[in-house]
Amino acid sequence: MVDIFIKIIICFIGSMAAGLGTGFAGMSAAVAITPVLVVFLDIPIYEAVGIALASDVLASGISAFTYARNKNVDIKNGFITMLAVLTLTTVGSYVGSLVPAPMMEGCSFVITGIMGIRFIVKPIKDHKKSEKKLKGAKRVIYSLIAGAVVGFVCGFVGAGGGMAMLFMLTTFLGYSLKKAVGTSVFIMTFTALTGAISHFSIGGVPNVLYLFSCIVFTLLWARIASKIANKLKPITLNRVTGIILITIGFAVGMAELYKVLIF
């Protein structure tokens, strides 16, 4: 009983970080959940990614709903990007199944730390000059490229998809931060669903306790974070997200180092 309780607590901690990251800045839940499950519960990386993607479905969905109520989701222009994301997520998931576990673990940990530092050192700000007016074929091409890159990243590593999408929407498509986050989680809802189905089809259904715990806890914290995020200034969103990612990256890195030294 005590052992099960500890496992649930670990899932709660990873899911809390994932939910906060998703709600505040459209972060893929896998950025937090995947490394936590791998290091602290010794779950195979591919299974952990599947659990994280499944948790991302409802978390991103509830976040997108909250942002939409505040008119911060661009469904029409995000649809083209979503089609490219869905297509390449399946491809990335298959390629990920062929990659050695240590390599995937390394990618997950590195992405976590780099993104955390990026959001603190160079935050994404809202300013009118960044609102680019892309129209016609050029916008379609930009959207397809953005979706293809993000879809493959999400399916392959299960981490960084939301952050990659946020970067693409703000840098290449000219969205304001909140609209980028809202549109990102809208797209990530379907991306995560596709990725989860692909992972479960290839690798089988994961541990039910871990799966259920992560889904429920991530959903809870994503709901709380998205409601708060729509009331905060962009700079605050960047700092909160950066702190969350750096904390996760450091904790997981130390745990992995300890694990190597002991065994």
Secondary structure, DSSP 8 states (H G I E B T S, - for coil): -HHHHHHHHHHHHHHHHHHHHHHHH---THHHHHHHHHHHS---HHHHHHHHHHHHHHHHHHHHHHHHHTT---HHHHHHHHHHHHHHHHHHHHHHHHS-HHHHHHHHHHHHHHHHHHHHHS-----GGG-----HHHHHHHHHHHHHHHHHHHHHHSSSHHHHHHHHHHHTS---HHHHHHHHHHHHHHHHHHHHHHHHHHH----HHHHHHHHHHHHHHHHHHHHHHTTS-HHHHHHHHHHHHHHHHHHHHHHHHHHHHH-
